[in-house]
């Protein structure tokens, strides 16, 4: 992640939800600009998606078959705690 004068370098992590570690570099505009330029070059070569393959989309799969957490979350059966 980079802005006009600072950036964060994330360390490699497992593919799961949790804490991330990394290095914060503040007030280093030249290095932050290099990272932004590299990102811009990646975007310049990207091609727009013309047709979406929904079977490959992980969000679509999750919405079609949500995980059953065994917790009743139907609004009509919840107690009104904040009334």
Kinemage of the C-alpha trace (Angstrom):
@kinemage 1
@onewidth
@group {chain A} dominant
@subgroup {mainchain}
@vectorlist {calphas} color= white
{ca unk a 1} P 0.000 0.000 0.000
{ca unk a 2} L 1.389 3.401 -0.911
{ca unk a 3} L 0.312 7.042 -0.893
{ca unk a 4} L 2.159 10.227 -1.876
{ca unk a 5} L 4.911 9.945 0.729
{ca unk a 6} L 4.618 6.709 2.738
{ca unk a 7} L 4.132 2.994 2.090
{ca unk a 8} L 3.637 -0.353 3.831
{ca unk a 9} L 5.368 -3.572 2.836
{ca unk a 10} L 3.406 -6.633 3.944
{ca unk a 11} L 5.231 -9.807 4.882
{ca unk a 12} L 4.099 -13.139 3.394
{ca unk a 13} L 1.246 -14.738 5.326
{ca unk a 14} L -0.939 -17.824 5.300
{ca unk a 15} L -4.114 -17.761 3.226
{ca unk a 16} L -6.436 -17.319 6.194
{ca unk a 17} L -8.054 -14.552 8.190
{ca unk a 18} L -5.820 -13.152 10.893
{ca unk a 19} L -3.182 -10.653 11.827
{ca unk a 20} L -0.836 -9.348 9.153
{ca unk a 21} L 2.676 -8.121 9.734
{ca unk a 22} L 4.773 -5.720 7.732
{ca unk a 23} L 6.957 -2.640 7.681
{ca unk a 24} L 5.748 0.959 7.726
{ca unk a 25} L 7.939 3.439 5.842
{ca unk a 26} L 6.909 7.029 6.518
{ca unk a 27} L 8.071 10.150 4.677
{ca unk a 28} L 9.821 8.321 1.831
{ca unk a 29} L 8.141 9.894 -1.218
{ca unk a 30} L 10.662 8.589 -3.783
{ca unk a 31} L 10.184 4.938 -2.778
{ca unk a 32} L 6.399 5.372 -2.523
{ca unk a 33} L 6.397 6.815 -6.060
{ca unk a 34} L 8.298 3.755 -7.350
{ca unk a 35} L 5.668 1.442 -5.883
{ca unk a 36} L 2.827 3.494 -7.389
{ca unk a 37} L 4.571 3.530 -10.784
{ca unk a 38} L 4.983 -0.249 -10.695
{ca unk a 39} L 1.273 -0.617 -9.902
{ca unk a 40} L 0.332 1.771 -12.729
{ca unk a 41} L 2.381 -0.322 -15.177
{ca unk a 42} L 0.521 -3.452 -14.061
{ca unk a 43} L -2.821 -1.725 -14.612
{ca unk a 44} L -1.802 -0.416 -18.023
{ca unk a 45} L -1.392 -3.972 -19.315
{ca unk a 46} L -4.674 -5.228 -17.848
{ca unk a 47} L -7.504 -6.134 -20.198
{ca unk a 48} L -11.139 -5.415 -19.321
{ca unk a 49} L -13.376 -8.391 -18.587
{ca unk a 50} L -15.880 -8.778 -21.403
{ca unk a 51} L -17.810 -11.765 -20.082
{ca unk a 52} L -18.093 -12.854 -16.465
{ca unk a 53} L -17.773 -16.551 -15.690
{ca unk a 54} L -19.916 -16.726 -12.561
{ca unk a 55} L -18.870 -20.307 -11.872
{ca unk a 56} L -15.326 -19.062 -11.209
{ca unk a 57} L -16.353 -16.168 -8.921
{ca unk a 58} L -15.803 -17.028 -5.250
{ca unk a 59} L -18.295 -14.413 -3.984
{ca unk a 60} L -21.002 -15.775 -6.268
{ca unk a 61} L -20.298 -19.309 -5.007
{ca unk a 62} L -20.520 -18.180 -1.376
{ca unk a 63} L -23.817 -16.388 -1.973
{ca unk a 64} L -25.294 -19.394 -3.764
{ca unk a 65} L -24.256 -21.861 -1.046
{ca unk a 66} L -23.603 -20.022 2.218
{ca unk a 67} L -21.846 -21.803 5.066
{ca unk a 68} L -24.217 -23.033 7.773
{ca unk a 69} L -22.728 -21.741 11.026
{ca unk a 70} L -25.518 -23.426 13.072
{ca unk a 71} L -26.548 -20.034 14.488
{ca unk a 72} L -30.115 -18.754 14.198
{ca unk a 73} L -29.853 -15.273 12.711
{ca unk a 74} L -33.398 -14.767 11.441
{ca unk a 75} L -34.434 -11.237 12.471
{ca unk a 76} L -37.895 -12.293 13.693
{ca unk a 77} L -36.338 -14.621 16.303
{ca unk a 78} L -33.681 -12.305 17.710
{ca unk a 79} L -34.185 -10.492 21.016
{ca unk a 80} L -34.338 -6.739 20.731
{ca unk a 81} L -31.266 -5.900 22.805
{ca unk a 82} L -30.898 -2.298 21.741
{ca unk a 83} L -34.541 -1.190 21.931
